[in-house]
Amino acid sequence: MVEGVRLNSINPATESSVWSGVCASSQDVLDAVNTAKTSFFDWARTSFAQRQGYCERIQFHLQAHRDALASCIVEETGKTSHEASLEVAGMINKITISIQAFLERCPVKTHHADRRLLHLSHRPHGVVCVLGPFNFPGHLPMGHMIPALLAGNTIVFKPSEYAPKVGAYLYDLILKSGLPKGVVTIVQGGKDVGRLLTAHPDISGVFFTGSSVTGAALQEQFAKRPSVILALELGGNNPLLISKLKDKKASIFGVIQSAFASAGQRCTSARRLIIVENTLPTGFLSELAACIQCMKVGGDLGTAFMGPLISESARQRVLERQSYWKQKGGAVLVESKPIKPGFFLTPSLIDITGVDASIDEECFGPLLTVQRVTSFEEGLRLCNQTGYGLSASLFSTSQAEFEAFFYSVKAGVVNWNTPTTGASSLMPFGGCGRSGNFRPGGYYAADYCAYPVSSSQSESLVLPEIVPPGLSL
């Protein structure tokens, strides 16, 4: 690892620098883990009420600085003002929900049986590292950190290298709560810093939100360390199936919200639109294309629907995927085009009906493919032609179709007449296949932040009334 490498954060809407610092050195990472390890013993032994109090103070400071935090998210990630405000609101609400979830998922219970007290409690793992993403640089790390704190873990937080300013600001707000020294520490940097952090022998848990490629690498890395709890929130090649459609405008809005919110930079974004042709109103696809072409991209992020992609390389990957579908024979209904300055990209809609669609990779941006089918059953089959399994939605007036969809589609989030995006913190959030490792976040994050401890207790040793045969005392 090269020491002293500078980390510069670029505003993707203006291409101007918004933050500059130095990536954590090897010693910085060692110091952060050691500090967290030293702090763990005392923190784990505080009462749940005390830990809840600290988290509620974090909530207070998030509320007090919500506008400044939202502005920071807009500046560094290019989110629209509307989406950034919703993200901060989600962070604030998530703390109350996380407290409720922990009490429900990790309760203290007792039973009396055979002159014994049976006691159930939950213990923290130790030092956990939280690797944050750029697309929700506040909300998703907090979804790991608050449950981890409530459980009694100490945390080393590495923000995305594309959102170090938001990470630093969030860290400062956390410290305002008065948390004991070392309970939460931060290291800045890219993949090298992440690798060094996760390789540390004193790390007891790794909570990661990001690409399936990195998730697979982490699973391989920890295959020989089963004592480390690994919680992965990964990507998706998510299908949106439309059948028996009545409300055309509502459906068009649902498609746009599914595919193009956050410029398609959500792991739950719809990547594949599958439509049962003979059940749709005339002109549905052409009207969808017209609405997409009228979408406001760029300019004032206070009034735009879509902001930029996070980087030039991210934009190029989407354009390369568009070129791929063109070469395969796909019909481009709406073509993506770059907008300067910044990393803006207009959305793309490509009809790939009848085209070899064997590629199964998440395209993290505003590109939506369309496949036209003649039956619901064929559409359902196409939905499952993926190794991912995060989110899937059905737009249909038929409850029977939804029941078939719900029990057949392979995904951790299965919606009916609601977009693929917009998962609620009141529910678990995770996927199967290449989308996760069956440790969902959201409401179930408490499950991977603590482990159950069962205990059989008696104030004194008591001889049983009946001694087993063959034993003399």
C-alpha positions in Angstrom: 0.0 0.0 0.0 1.4 3.4 -1.0 1.4 5.8 1.9 0.4 9.5 1.7 -1.9 9.2 -1.3 -4.2 12.2 -1.7 -7.9 11.7 -1.9 -9.8 14.3 -3.9 -13.6 14.5 -4.1 -15.2 16.0 -7.2 -18.6 17.5 -7.5 -20.0 15.4 -10.3 -22.3 18.2 -11.4 -19.5 20.8 -11.9 -16.3 18.7 -11.9 -14.9 21.1 -9.3 -13.1 19.9 -6.1 -15.2 19.9 -3.0 -12.9 18.0 -0.5 -9.3 17.1 -0.4 -7.4 15.0 2.1 -4.9 12.1 2.6 -5.9 8.5 2.4 -5.4 6.6 5.7 -2.0 5.0 6.0 -1.3 1.5 7.1 -0.6 2.9 10.6 -3.8 4.9 10.6 -5.8 1.8 9.9 -4.0 -0.1 12.7 -4.5 2.7 15.1 -8.2 3.0 14.3 -8.8 -0.7 14.9 -6.7 -0.8 18.0 -8.6 2.2 19.4 -11.9 0.5 18.7 -10.7 -2.7 20.3 -9.5 -0.9 23.4 -12.9 0.9 23.7 -15.0 -2.2 23.1 -14.8 -3.7 26.6 -16.3 -0.7 28.4 -18.8 0.2 25.6 -20.2 -3.4 25.4 -20.9 -3.3 29.1 -22.9 -0.1 29.1 -26.6 -0.6 29.4 -28.9 -0.6 26.4 -30.6 2.5 27.8 -27.3 4.3 27.8 -26.5 3.3 24.2 -30.0 4.2 23.1 -29.4 7.7 24.7 -26.3 8.2 22.6 -28.1 7.2 19.4 -31.0 9.6 20.2 -28.4 12.4 20.7 -27.0 11.5 17.3 -30.6 11.8 16.0 -30.9 15.3 17.6 -27.7 16.5 15.8 -28.8 15.1 12.5 -32.1 17.0 12.9 -30.3 20.2 13.9 -28.0 20.0 10.8 -30.3 18.4 8.3 -30.2 21.2 5.8 -26.4 21.4 5.8 -26.1 17.7 5.6 -28.5 17.6 2.6 -26.5 20.3 0.9 -23.3 18.4 1.5 -24.9 15.3 -0.2 -26.0 17.4 -3.2 -22.6 19.0 -3.6 -20.6 15.7 -3.4 -22.8 13.2 -5.0 -24.9 15.3 -7.4 -28.2 14.1 -6.0 -31.1 16.4 -6.5 -32.1 18.6 -3.6 -35.3 16.7 -3.2 -33.6 13.3 -3.0 -30.9 14.5 -0.6 -33.5 15.9 1.7 -35.4 12.6 1.6 -32.1 10.8 2.4 -31.5 12.9 5.5 -35.1 12.4 6.7 -34.6 8.7 6.3 -31.4 8.9 8.4 -33.3 10.7 11.2 -36.2 8.3 11.1 -34.0 5.2 11.0 -32.7 5.8 14.5 -36.2 5.5 16.1 -36.9 2.5 13.9 -33.5 0.8 14.7 -34.3 1.1 18.4 -37.7 -0.5 17.9 -36.1 -3.2 15.7 -33.4 -4.0 18.2 -35.8 -4.5 21.1 -38.0 -6.7 18.9 -35.2 -8.7 17.2 -32.7 -9.0 20.1 -34.9 -9.2 23.2 -34.0 -10.3 26.7 -36.2 -13.3 27.7 -36.4 -15.6 30.6 -38.2 -18.9 31.2 -38.5 -21.1 34.3 -38.1 -24.8 33.8 -37.0 -27.8 36.0 -35.9 -25.5 38.8 -33.7 -23.6 36.4 -33.8 -20.1 34.9 -33.4 -20.1 31.1 -32.1 -16.7 30.0 -31.7 -15.3 26.5 -29.7 -12.2 25.8 -27.6 -10.9 22.9 -24.0 -9.9 22.7 -22.0 -7.6 20.3 -19.4 -9.1 18.1 -16.6 -6.7 18.8 -15.0 -4.3 16.3 -16.9 -4.1 13.1 -16.0 -2.1 10.0 -18.7 -0.4 7.9 -17.9 0.2 4.3 -20.2 2.9 2.9 -21.4 3.4 -0.6 -21.6 6.7 -2.6 -25.2 6.5 -3.7 -26.7 6.8 -0.2 -23.5 8.1 1.6 -25.4 8.9 4.8 -28.5 6.6 5.0 -26.9 3.3 4.2 -23.9 3.6 6.5 -26.2 4.7 9.3 -28.3 1.7 8.6 -25.3 -0.4 9.7 -23.8 1.9 12.4 -26.9 2.6 14.6 -27.9 -1.1 15.0 -24.2 -1.9 15.6 -23.9 0.8 18.3 -27.2 -0.3 20.0 -25.8 -3.8 20.2 -22.6 -2.6 21.8 -20.1 -3.0 19.0 -17.4 -0.4 18.3 -17.0 0.7 14.7 -14.4 1.7 12.1 -16.2 3.6 9.4 -14.7 3.9 5.8 -16.9 6.1 3.6 -16.9 5.7 -0.1 -13.9 7.3 -1.8 -16.5 9.2 -3.8 -18.1 10.7 -0.7 -15.4 11.4 1.8 -16.9 14.9 2.7 -20.3 13.5 3.5 -18.6 10.7 5.6 -16.5 13.2 7.5 -19.5 15.5 8.2 -21.5 12.5 9.4 -18.7 11.4 11.6 -18.5 14.9 13.2 -22.2 14.8 13.9 -21.9 11.4 15.5 -19.1 12.7 17.8 -21.3 15.5 18.9 -23.4 13.0 20.8 -20.6 12.6 23.3 -19.8 9.0 22.5 -16.8 7.7 24.4 -13.5 7.9 22.6 -12.9 5.2 20.1 -16.5 3.8 19.9 -16.6 5.2 16.3 -13.5 6.0 14.3 -13.1 6.9 10.7 -10.6 6.1 8.0 -10.7 7.7 4.5 -9.5 6.1 1.3 -10.2 3.7 -1.5 -10.0 0.0 -2.1 -6.5 -0.3 -0.7 -7.7 1.1 2.6 -10.7 -1.1 2.6 -8.6 -4.2 2.0 -6.2 -3.4 4.8 -9.1 -2.7 7.1 -11.0 -6.0 6.4 -7.8 -8.0 6.6 -7.1 -6.9 10.2 -7.2 -9.9 12.5 -9.1 -7.9 15.2 -12.1 -7.2 13.0 -15.1 -9.2 14.1 -17.6 -8.0 11.4 -17.7 -6.5 8.0 -20.9 -4.6 6.9 -20.7 -3.7 3.2 -23.0 -2.0 0.8 -21.8 -2.0 -2.8 -21.2 -4.0 -6.0 -21.7 -7.7 -6.3 -18.1 -8.1 -7.6 -16.7 -6.6 -4.3 -19.2 -8.7 -2.3 -18.0 -11.9 -3.9 -14.4 -10.9 -3.2 -15.2 -10.4 0.5 -17.0 -13.7 0.6 -13.9 -15.4 -0.8 -11.6 -13.5 1.6 -13.6 -14.6 4.7 -14.2 -18.2 3.6 -11.5 -19.3 6.0 -12.6 -16.8 8.8 -16.1 -18.0 9.7 -15.8 -16.2 13.0 -16.2 -12.9 11.2 -19.8 -11.8 10.6 -20.2 -10.7 7.0 -23.3 -8.7 6.0 -23.6 -7.8 2.3 -26.0 -5.5 0.6 -25.2 -5.9 -3.1 -26.6 -5.0 -6.5 -29.3 -6.3 -8.7 -30.4 -6.8 -12.3 -34.0 -6.1 -11.2 -37.1 -6.8 -13.3 -40.2 -4.8 -13.6 -43.1 -6.8 -15.2 -46.2 -5.0 -16.5 -49.4 -6.9 -17.3 -53.1 -6.2 -17.3 -52.4 -2.4 -17.1 -55.2 0.1 -16.7 -53.8 3.4 -15.4 -51.3 4.3 -18.1 -49.9 7.5 -16.4 -49.5 5.9 -13.0 -47.6 3.0 -14.7 -45.3 5.4 -16.6 -44.5 7.2 -13.4 -43.8 3.9 -11.7 -41.4 2.9 -14.5 -39.6 6.2 -14.4 -39.3 6.1 -10.6 -38.1 2.5 -10.7 -35.5 3.0 -13.4 -34.3 6.6 -13.2 -34.5 7.9 -9.7 -31.0 8.9 -8.5 -30.0 8.6 -12.1 -30.4 4.9 -11.9 -27.8 4.7 -9.2 -29.7 2.6 -6.7 -29.2 -1.1 -6.2 -33.0 -1.6 -6.4 -33.3 0.3 -9.7 -35.2 -1.5 -12.4 -32.8 -2.6 -15.1 -35.2 -4.7 -17.2 -38.8 -3.7 -18.2 -40.9 -6.7 -19.3 -44.3 -6.0 -20.8 -47.1 -8.3 -21.7 -48.1 -6.6 -25.0 -51.7 -7.7 -25.4 -52.7 -6.5 -21.9 -51.4 -2.9 -22.3 -53.2 0.2 -23.6 -52.3 1.3 -27.1 -49.2 3.5 -27.3 -47.9 2.7 -23.8 -44.3 2.2 -24.9 -44.3 5.3 -27.2 -45.7 7.5 -24.4 -43.2 6.1 -21.9 -40.4 7.0 -24.4 -41.9 10.5 -24.8 -42.0 11.1 -21.0 -38.4 9.9 -20.6 -37.3 12.3 -23.3 -39.0 15.2 -21.5 -37.3 14.4 -18.2 -35.3 17.3 -16.8 -31.7 16.2 -16.5 -29.0 18.6 -15.1 -29.1 22.3 -14.6 -30.5 23.4 -11.2 -30.5 20.3 -9.0 -33.2 22.0 -7.0 -35.6 21.5 -9.9 -34.1 18.6 -11.9 -35.5 15.1 -11.8 -32.1 13.5 -12.5 -28.6 14.6 -11.4 -25.3 13.4 -12.8 -23.6 10.0 -12.4 -20.9 9.9 -9.8 -17.9 9.9 -12.1 -16.9 10.0 -15.8 -16.0 6.3 -15.7 -19.5 5.5 -14.4 -21.0 7.5 -17.3 -18.7 5.7 -19.8 -19.8 2.3 -18.5 -23.5 3.1 -19.2 -22.6 4.4 -22.7 -20.6 1.2 -23.3 -23.7 -0.9 -22.3 -25.8 1.2 -24.7 -23.4 0.5 -27.5 -23.4 -3.2 -26.6 -27.1 -3.4 -27.1 -27.0 -1.5 -30.3 -24.4 -3.9 -31.7 -26.6 -6.8 -30.6 -29.5 -5.4 -32.6 -31.5 -3.6 -29.9 -33.8 -0.8 -31.0 -32.9 2.4 -29.2 -36.2 4.1 -28.3 -34.5 6.8 -26.3 -30.7 7.3 -26.6 -28.4 8.3 -23.7 -26.2 11.3 -24.4 -23.7 13.0 -22.2 -24.2 16.6 -21.0 -21.4 18.9 -20.0 -20.1 20.2 -17.7 -20.4 17.5 -15.1 -21.1 13.8 -15.5 -24.7 14.1 -16.6 -26.3 11.5 -18.9 -29.7 11.5 -20.4 -31.7 8.3 -19.8 -31.7 5.4 -22.3 -34.6 3.1 -23.2 -33.7 0.1 -25.5 -36.0 -2.5 -26.9 -34.1 -5.8 -26.8 -37.0 -8.1 -27.7 -35.6 -11.1 -29.6 -32.0 -10.1 -29.0 -29.6 -12.4 -27.2 -30.0 -11.1 -23.7 -27.6 -13.5 -22.0 -25.6 -10.7 -20.4 -26.4 -10.6 -16.7 -24.6 -7.7 -15.2 -25.9 -4.7 -13.3 -25.6 -1.5 -15.3 -25.5 1.1 -12.6 -27.0 4.1 -14.3 -30.1 5.4 -16.3 -30.4 2.6 -18.8 -33.5 0.5 -19.1 -34.0 -2.4 -21.5 -37.4 -3.5 -22.7 -38.5 -7.0 -23.5 -42.0 -7.6 -25.1 -43.7 -10.9 -24.4 -47.1 -12.4 -25.3 -48.0 -14.0 -21.9 -47.6 -13.4 -18.2 -46.0 -16.8 -17.9 -43.3 -15.9 -20.4 -42.7 -12.6 -18.6 -42.3 -14.4 -15.3 -39.8 -16.7 -16.8 -37.7 -13.7 -18.0 -37.9 -12.1 -14.6 -36.0 -15.1 -13.2 -33.3 -15.1 -15.9 -30.7 -13.6 -13.6 -28.3 -14.7 -11.0 -29.2 -11.6 -8.9 -32.2 -11.4 -6.6 -32.6 -8.1 -5.0 -35.8 -6.3 -6.1 -38.7 -7.1 -8.4 -42.0 -5.4 -9.1 -45.3 -6.3 -10.9 -47.7 -3.7 -12.2 -51.0 -5.5 -12.7 -54.6 -5.3 -11.7 -54.7 -9.0 -11.1 -54.3 -10.4 -7.6 -53.9 -13.9 -9.0 -51.0 -12.7 -11.2 -49.3 -11.1 -8.1 -49.7 -14.3 -6.1 -48.0 -16.2 -8.9 -45.3 -13.5 -9.1 -44.8 -13.3 -5.4 -44.2 -17.1 -5.0 -42.2 -17.5 -8.1 -39.9 -14.6 -8.5 -36.4 -14.9 -6.9 -35.9 -11.6 -4.9 -35.7 -10.3 -1.4 -37.9 -7.3 -2.2 -41.1 -8.3 -4.1 -43.5 -5.4 -4.9 -47.0 -5.1 -6.3 -48.0 -1.9 -8.1 -45.2 0.0 -6.4 -41.7 0.8 -7.8 -38.7 -1.5 -7.4 -37.1 1.4 -5.5 -38.1 3.0 -2.2 -37.6 0.2 0.3 -38.9 1.0 3.7 -36.8 1.0 6.9 -39.7 -0.7 8.6 -38.9 -3.9 6.6 -35.9 -6.0 6.1 -33.8 -5.1 3.0 -31.6 -7.7 1.2 -31.5 -10.2 -1.6 -30.5 -13.6 -2.7 -28.1 -15.0 -5.3 -25.5 -12.3 -6.3 -27.5 -9.7 -4.4 -26.5 -10.6 -0.8 -25.7 -13.3 1.6 -29.0 -13.7 3.5 -28.2 -11.1 6.1 -30.7 -8.4 5.2 -30.3 -4.9 6.5 -33.1 -2.5 7.3 -35.3 -3.7 10.1 -33.3 -6.9 10.4 -29.9 -5.2 10.7 -30.0 -6.0 14.4 -29.7 -9.7 13.5 -26.1 -9.4 12.3 -25.0 -6.8 14.9 -25.5 -9.2 17.8 -25.5 -12.9 18.5 -27.8 -14.8 20.9 -26.5 -16.2 24.1 -28.7 -18.8 25.9 -28.0 -19.6 29.5 -29.3 -22.2 32.0 -29.0 -20.8 35.5 -29.5 -22.0 39.1 -28.4 -20.5 42.3 -27.0 -23.8 43.5 -26.3 -27.3 42.2 -29.3 -29.5 42.9 -29.3 -33.3 42.8 -32.1 -34.5 40.5 -34.9 -36.4 42.1 -34.3 -39.4 39.9 -30.7 -40.4 39.3 -30.1 -42.1 35.9 -29.7 -45.9 36.0 -26.3 -47.4 36.5 -25.0 -44.5 38.6 -24.5 -44.7 42.4 -23.8 -41.6 44.5 
